Structure formats: C-alpha cells, structure tokens
Amino acid sequence: MGLCGASGCTGRAVVLPLGGGQPRRRAGSVAAAGGQSPAALVGGARPRAARAAQRQRGGGSRESAPVGLPAIGGAAPRQRWGGRPGVAGRAVGEDGGEAAASAYRTAGGEDAAAFALEEQDLSKWVKFGVLTSTVLGALYVAWINPTTGFADEYVDAIEAATGGSPEGAITLMLGIFALAHSGLAGLRQAGEQVIGERAWRVMFALVSLPLAICPLVYFINHRYDGAALWDLHAVPGMHAFVWVTTFISFLFLYPSTFNLLEIAAVEKPKVHLWETGVMRITRHPQLFGQGLWCFAHTLWIGNAFTLWTSVLLMAHHVFGAFHGDRRLRSRYGDAFEEVKARTSIVPFAAILDGRQALPPDYWREFARGPYALIVGGTLAAYAAHPLMQGAAFGLGW
C-alpha cells in the first residue's frame, strides 16, 4: 500500500495489486474457480531469451478482480479550521489567534489532508506535471524497458541468487527495497542538512521507485505460484468482501502522500506531525491499510506465495511504525509526545480508552479533495487491472 510505512515518509509502501484473471496454476495451486480456462503463466527463473519470446506472444488475463489502506479535559474553545469547517489551515480560536491544546487538538499537531483550491498556484501544478512525466519517462527508459533498461538483469540476478524460488526471489527483492527505503528515511534529517530537502527527495525517489517496481511486477506474475492453502472463490459474497476491504485499505494512506507538490519537490519537502483525520484512528494508518490489503488478497488467492509476501510486507510496516516514531521524536521532541499521548498505533484504541476525542464534525476531516482523489484513483486502479496484468506479463519477470 508509497512507499513507506514510517511516519513522515511520503509515498506508499509496495502495494502489490491482485488481478482476478487467474493464470494456469502449477501443480498444487488453487484450482480455477467456476471452471474457467485461465491464461498460462510461466513461473520460476526464466532466461532473457525466454522472456523475449513471451513478450512476442503477448497475453495475460483480461478479467478483473479486487484491487490491488490522554485527552485534555475541560470545555474546549470553539474552533474553526482555517476560517471555516473542513478548510485547510491550522486550528484558530474565535479571536483569530492560534488555538491552545483542546479536547480535539494539541497545540503542536498539524491538520492532515488539508486542501484549499483557492490557495493553489497553477504554475506549481504545471511544474509538477512536467517533473512527474520526466521522471516516469526516464524510469521507463533506464530501468523498465527491456531493450534499454537494467531491470531484466536485476531480476535475473535475484532469481539466480535464490535458485529460481519465487518465495526466495520476493524475499530478496522486498528486503533490498526495505533496506534502501527505510535506511534513507532514517538518514533524511542528516542528509537534508548536507544537500538540501529537495535534492534529498529526488535522490530518495530515484532509489526507491526502481526497487519498488520489481517486486510489484514479480508479485503480479507469480501470485498463483506456491502450494494451495484454500480456495474461497465460490463462497457467496467473498469477491465483494475482498473488494470492499481492499478499497477501505487505500483510505488509510499516510497523509504525507497527499502532499503531491512536496513529493515532487516542487515545494520544499517537510516532515509533518499530523494529528487530524485518519490519524485520530491510528497514528500509523499505512500499517493498518497494508494489513487490510494483505488480508484481503491472501484470503482471495489462498496460496503459500501470497501468504509469505504478506508476511514480508507487514514485517516492514511494523518496523516502519516504530522507526517513524523514533524519527518524529527526534525532530519534534515534546510536541510529538503530546500527539503520541492522544493517538495510538492500534486502530481506535486511543478513541476507546478516552485519550482521543472526535470532534462533532469529524466527517469534515475526510470530506476533502485528497480523499476524493484517493477514491477516484482506487476505482481507476480496479478498472485498470487487466492493463496492469498484461503489462506485467509482457515484462516477463
């Protein structure tokens, strides 16, 4: 589900989408539900020549399936967000001054997912589009493209090192990604002092993106490898349950992933101390969202490879939660301790034990542009599953 589960990181951790199109299973795999005839999928280590032949044949399933997120007592002063409910800005009191800690908000926390259309600078969004297109284009040429890129050689080396074992290959790929991604996140404060916030963000993206793409594609192509554990496809309502659970998982994206201008370094990247919105439910929404995603996809696919991949993803996110807390404590000190005291890692725990008080208009903290974008993006990803599966099959990793 950007690329990091730790607080303050931007982007999503490796979110591996599941296609409902079911390639032909190896011996011991889950039988195709409903007697369908799935497209063939070649598993295990494959030399470059075999991949090239596979690309010439084309293929990949065209079916669609689930995508693949202590209270201070006393009467609180009435607050408005940036002048009116639900609009970007820090909490301000009736007199227009900065609000002190209240039953709903500490003095140091930030309002998450705040977005005001009237405050946007069109030139910055144009620059965002140009920079994003340039980076993605360069990534395709230098890494993904079989003719000009080096990802084929990287995957070949991984498979050779693990003896062609899909479980071994995904373990090594995700391990390398976790080491690079979380390692650079841990060095961020020191690195930014040396080369600056924008340069550090660019370097972080240039390292993380290529290392995230390989396990993503590899999972799509090998998701039906491994021993079959269960097959729940015929259970009434199972497809709908998996789809809804996956959809909800994407609503638990870490709020920093909404700061697109900072992610692209158009604006100076910051480490934010979020407190509102999804952060009231859990201080590490990325961890909970990834858990929902892994549960839904493992339930649907039902084999050892997907189960093991989910274990690896969750291990990285659990580490990321504590790693993120450490970095926020180092940067914000007592302000972080205040936010930590009224939030929780376990979803809803702070609310249930009275440390977190939800505002009467809590829904306004979600009725914002960034969440609308997430909803639209999730639905689009579901519709694009056949294209994603076809592209991954064409790469042949």
N, C-alpha and C positions, 0 to 999 in steps of 0.2 A: 504494500500500500504505500517519495520524494524520497526524498532519498535517505532520510534519517529519522530514526525514532526518538533521538535525543532532543530535549528541549533546546530551542534556539536554532536548530538546524533547519534548513529550508529544503523543500522537495520531499518527495515521498520515498520511503524505503522500497526496495524492489517489490513491486506489485505484479504478480505473475498471473495474467488473465487466463481464464479457462474457457476453452471452446467446447460447445456442446457437440460439435461434429466429432464422432468417435472413430479414430483411426483403427485399423485392424490391430487387435491385441496380439501380443506374443503369447506363447503357451502359458497358461496360468493367469492371464489377465482377465478382467471383468468381461463377461460376455456382452455383446452389443444388445442394448435394450430394444425391445419391440421387434426383434428380428431384422433390424436394418442392416444394410450392407455398407459399412464404413469404408473410407478411403484408406489405402495402405500407408503405413508409416514405417520407415526403416529405422531401427533403433541401433544403439551401440555405436562404437567408433567407426567412422567412415572416412576413407582417404579422400583427398581433394578431388580426384577424378570421379569418384562415385557421387560426390556432391554435385559436380558439374553435370553429370548425366541426369541426376534427379531434377536439377533446375530446368533442363531441356524438356523433361517430361511434364513439369508443372504438377498441379494437383492441389490437394488439401481439401478438407471438408468445407462445405458451404452451409452447414447447418448452424443455428445459433443456439446459445445456451447461456447460463448465468455469467454475468460479468466477472470478467476478471481480469474500514473505517471502527482555632477557636473563635467563633463569631464574637464580635464586639457588641455587647448588649446595649440597651437603651434605645430611645427613639432616634431614628436616622433622619438627618435633614433631607428634605425633598430634593431630588436631583434631576437634572436633565442631561442628556448626552449630546455635547456639542451644540446646545441650544434647544434641541427638541428630541423626544424619544426616538431611539433607533438610528440616529445620525452620527457620523464619525466625530470623534473627539474625546477628550478626557472628561471625567466627571467634573461638573462645576455646580456650585451651590446656587441658591436663588439670587444671591448678590453678584453672581458672575465670577466669584473667586474660586480657587482650587478647592475641591471638596476634601475634607479630612476623612479619615477612615470611618466607615459606616457599617451598618448591618449588611450591606450589599457589596461593599468595595473597600479595599485597603487604599492607603494614600499612594503606594508605590506601583501598583499593578496597572497594566495597560488594557485598553478596550480592544478586544480581538475582532478581526474581520470587519473593522470599520471602513466604510467606503462612501464618499460623497461625490456624486457625479459633477456637481458644480465646482468642485475643487480640483478636478483633473486638468492636466496640461496635455493638450493634444500632441504637441511636439514630442513629449516624452513617450507617448504610446506609439508614435510613428517610429521613434528610435528603438523602442522595444521590439516592434515587428521586424525591423531591419536586422537588428542584432541576433534575434532568435532564429530568423531564417538563415542568416550567415553561419551561425554555429551549427545548426542542424544539417545544413548542406555540407559543411566541412566534415562533420562527423560521419556522414554517409560516404563521402569520397575517401576519407583517410582511414575509416575503420570498417564500415558495414559492407560496402561494395565489394563483391568477390574478386573483381578484377584489380582494383586499386587499393583496397583496404587490407588490414592486417588481422581482422577478427578471425578469419578462417585459420590462420596459423596459430592464433592464440587458443582457439577451441581444439585444434589438432593436438597441441602440446598438453592441454589439460586432459584430453582423453587418453593420450599416450601415457601420461603420468599416473593415471588411475586405472589402467588396464582395460579401458572400454566400459567400465561400470558406470551406468547412468547415475546411481546414488553417489559414487565417488566423485564423478565429474561435477555434479551440482554442489556437493560439499566444498570442493576446492574453489569453484567459481564464487560462491557466496562468501566463503572465508576470505578470499582475496579482496572482494568488494567491501566486506565489513571492516577489514584491517585498514584499507585505504580511506574509506569514508569516515569511520569513527576516529581514526587516527588523525586525519586532517582537521576534523571538527575539534578534537582536543587541542590541537596546535593553533587554532584560529586566533585566539587573543594575542599570542606572541607573534604569529605570522603577520597579522594586520599591522602591528607596530613596525614591522620591517618593510613591507611592500605596500601597505595600504589596504583599506577594506575592499575596494573594487578589484584590485589585482588579485587579492586572495580569493575572492568569489569566483573569478574567471578560472583561476588555476584549479579550485575545488571542483568546478563543473567539468573542466576538461579531463580530470582524472576520474570522477565518479560516473559520468554518463557512459563512457565506453564499457566500464566494468559492470554497469548495471544492465546494459542491453544484452550481453551474452547469456547470463543466467535466465533472463526473461524469455529469449527466443528458445533456449535449450529446454526450458520447462514446457513450453507450448508443444515442442516436437516430441518430448519424451514423457508427457504426462500420463500416458497409459502403459508405460513400462513398469516392471516390477510385479511382485506377487499380488494377486487379487485378495482383498480382505473382506469386502462386502459389496453388494450391488443393491442399491435402494432406488434405482431409477423407476421401478414400477410402483413404488409406494405413492398412493394418491396425495397430491399436494406437495410432493417433495421438490419438484422443479420450482414451483412458486416460492417455497420456503427458502431455497438456496438463493434464488434471485433477490428476494426482499432482504435477506441477511447481507448479501454482498452489497446491495445498494446502500444500506444503512452504514456499512463499514466505511464507505467513502465520505460520509458526513463527519467522520472522526479524523479528517486530515488535520495535521498540526496547523494552527492559524498562520504561521510564518509562510506556509505555502501559498497563502492568499496575496502576499506582498510581491506581486509579479515584477514590479519595477525594481525592487531590491534584488530579486533573484537574478535578473538580467544585468544587475549592476548599473542600471540607468540612474537609480538613486543610490545613495551610499547605503550598503547593507548594514543592518543593525542586529544585535541580539536582543530580542524583545522579552519582556516579562509580562506575558499575557495573563489575564485573570478572568475575563468575562466569556460569555458564550459557552462553547463546548468545554472550556477549561473548568467551569464550575462542576461539571460532571466528573471529569478526570483530568488531572494535571498532565497526563501523558496520553492524549487521545490517539496518537499514532499507534501506540502499543495495543490499545483496545480495538481500534479499527483493523489492524493487521490480524488480531486474534479472530475477529468475526470473519474476515476474508478467508483465513486458513481453515477455520471450522467449516464454513460453507463448502469450499472447494474440495476439502478432504472427504467430507460427507458424500459429495456428489460423485467424485472419481473413485474413491474407495480402494486405493492400492498402496503398496508399501512406498513407492517412489514419492507420491504426493504427500503421504504422511510424513516421510522423512524431510522433505523440503519444507513443510510447515513447521516442523520442529526447529530446523535451522533458522528460519525467518523469525520465529518467536524468540529464540535464544538471543539473536542480535538485537531485537527490540527491547527485551528485558534489560540487557546490558545498556542499551541506549537510554533507557529511562533513568537509571542511576548515574550514568555518565553525564546526562544532560543536567540533572540536579546539581551535580558537582560543579559544572561549569557556570551555571546560573548563580550558585552560591559564591563562587569566586568573583564573579563580575558585579553582583548586586548586593551581597552581604545581607544586612538586616532586612532590606526590602524583600529579598527572596524568602527569608524565613517567615515574614508576615504572610506572604502569599501561600507558602507551603503549609502554614498552620491552618489555613481555612480551605485547603484543597486536598485531594487525595489521588494516589495512583490507582487504587481500586475504584472502578466507576461507582458513583453515587454514595460512596462511603462517607465523605465529608458532609453530604446533604442529610443522610440518615442519622448521623450522630450529632447533628446540630452545629457543626463548625462552619457550614456554608448555608447562607440564607439566599433563596432565589427571589429576585425582585418580582413584584406583581405582574410586570410586563416583560417577563423573561423571554417570551417568544420573540420580542423585538430584536434581541441579540442574535437571532438567526435569520430574521427577515431582512437580509442584506444581500447586496449584489454578489459578493464572493460565494455565498452559499447557493444562489441561483445558478452561478457558473458551474459549481460542482455538480448540481443536479443535472444540468444540461450535458455536461461532459460525461457523466456516468451513463446517461441514456445513450449518448452518441457512441461511447465505447462498446456498449452492448450491441448496438446495431452494426458496429464495425468489426465484430468478432470474426466473421468469415474472411474479411480482408486481412486481419491480423494473422489468422491461422495460415492463410495462403502465402503471405509474405514470409512467415517463419519457415514454412515448409520449403519455400523456394530457396532460402539460405542454406537449408540442409544441415544445420548444426546439430 
